[in-house]
Amino acid sequence: MAQLINFGGDVIRINSLKNIIEYSTNGGCTWTTRCSDASVGTFINLSVFGGELLACTSKGVYCSQNSGKTWSARCILTSYGSFFDIFADGSNLWATTSRGLYYSVNSGRSWCPR
């Protein structure tokens, strides 16, 4: 099942068949491409934190400040392993990686093992 994120009045999802970010303004009745930037790798998971949209990709953690239109590398260090999932608990970010569970207190710029 596709992960759906409510953000800025839109519903946002990863279309994993096409590796694109899509959005809907009508509750998911129709979907429009928002981002098809292959340079960020394969989109895996989305999360909202501190007014930003964050994505786990096959190349690391990326952030978007414009509802997923463009993405900037937030953390692409391989020392954490491959990122599989990212989620927020209100004040911290958490991520599951191929090397275990990590948390971040600086919006995903660096990570500490848990």
C-alpha positions as CSV (number, residue, x, y, z in Angstrom):
1,M,0.0,0.0,0.0
2,A,1.3,3.5,-0.8
3,Q,2.3,5.7,2.0
4,L,0.2,8.9,2.0
5,I,1.5,12.2,3.6
6,N,-0.7,15.2,4.3
7,F,1.4,18.3,3.7
8,G,0.6,21.9,2.8
9,G,-3.0,21.1,1.8
10,D,-1.9,18.3,-0.6
11,V,-1.7,14.5,-0.2
12,I,1.7,13.4,-1.2
13,R,2.9,9.9,-2.1
14,I,5.8,7.9,-3.7
15,N,4.8,6.2,-6.9
16,S,7.3,3.3,-6.5
17,L,6.5,1.9,-10.0
18,K,7.8,5.1,-11.6
19,N,10.1,6.4,-8.7
20,I,8.4,9.7,-8.6
21,I,6.7,11.9,-6.0
22,E,3.0,12.6,-6.8
23,Y,0.5,14.9,-5.2
24,S,-3.3,15.2,-5.1
25,T,-5.4,18.2,-4.3
26,N,-8.7,16.2,-4.3
27,G,-8.1,13.6,-1.6
28,G,-6.5,11.1,-4.0
29,C,-9.0,11.0,-6.8
30,T,-6.4,12.1,-9.3
31,W,-2.6,12.3,-9.0
32,T,0.0,14.7,-10.6
33,T,3.7,14.3,-10.8
34,R,5.5,16.7,-8.5
35,C,9.1,15.4,-8.8
36,S,10.8,12.9,-11.1
37,D,14.4,13.7,-10.1
38,A,16.4,10.4,-10.5
39,S,19.5,12.0,-9.1
40,V,18.3,11.5,-5.5
41,G,18.1,7.7,-6.0
42,T,15.1,5.5,-5.4
43,F,12.4,7.0,-3.1
44,I,11.7,4.7,-0.2
45,N,9.8,6.5,2.6
46,L,8.5,10.0,3.4
47,S,8.1,11.9,6.6
48,V,7.2,15.5,7.7
49,F,9.4,17.2,10.3
50,G,9.8,20.9,11.2
51,G,7.9,22.2,8.2
52,E,10.0,20.1,5.7
53,L,9.2,17.0,3.8
54,L,11.9,14.4,4.3
55,A,12.6,11.3,2.2
56,C,14.6,8.2,2.7
57,T,16.2,7.3,-0.6
58,S,18.7,4.7,-1.9
59,K,21.3,7.5,-1.6
60,G,20.4,8.7,1.9
61,V,18.1,11.3,3.5
62,Y,16.9,14.2,1.4
63,C,14.7,17.2,2.3
64,S,12.3,19.4,0.5
65,Q,11.1,22.8,1.5
66,N,8.7,23.2,-1.4
67,S,6.3,20.3,-0.9
68,G,8.5,17.8,-2.8
69,K,9.2,19.7,-6.0
70,T,13.0,19.8,-5.4
71,W,15.2,17.9,-3.1
72,S,18.5,18.6,-1.3
73,A,20.8,16.1,0.3
74,R,20.5,16.2,4.1
75,C,22.6,13.1,5.0
76,I,24.3,10.9,2.4
77,L,27.0,9.4,4.7
78,T,27.3,5.6,4.2
79,S,28.5,5.1,7.8
80,Y,24.9,4.9,8.9
81,G,24.1,2.2,6.4
82,S,21.2,2.2,3.9
83,F,18.2,4.2,5.1
84,F,14.9,2.2,5.1
85,D,12.4,4.3,7.1
86,I,12.3,7.7,8.7
87,F,9.8,9.0,11.2
88,A,9.4,11.8,13.7
89,D,8.3,11.6,17.4
90,G,7.7,15.4,17.7
91,S,11.2,16.5,18.8
92,N,13.5,14.0,17.1
93,L,13.8,12.1,13.9
94,W,14.2,8.3,14.0
95,A,15.5,6.1,11.2
96,T,15.9,2.4,10.6
97,T,18.9,1.6,8.5
98,S,20.8,-1.5,7.5
99,R,23.0,-0.9,10.5
100,G,20.2,-0.5,13.1
101,L,18.1,2.2,14.7
102,Y,19.3,5.8,14.7
103,Y,18.0,9.1,16.0
104,S,18.8,12.7,15.1
105,V,18.4,15.9,17.1
106,N,19.4,18.2,14.2
107,S,16.7,17.5,11.5
108,G,18.6,14.5,10.0
109,R,22.0,16.1,9.4
110,S,23.7,13.6,11.6
111,W,22.6,10.4,13.4
112,C,23.4,8.6,16.7
113,P,22.9,4.9,17.2
114,R,20.2,3.8,19.6
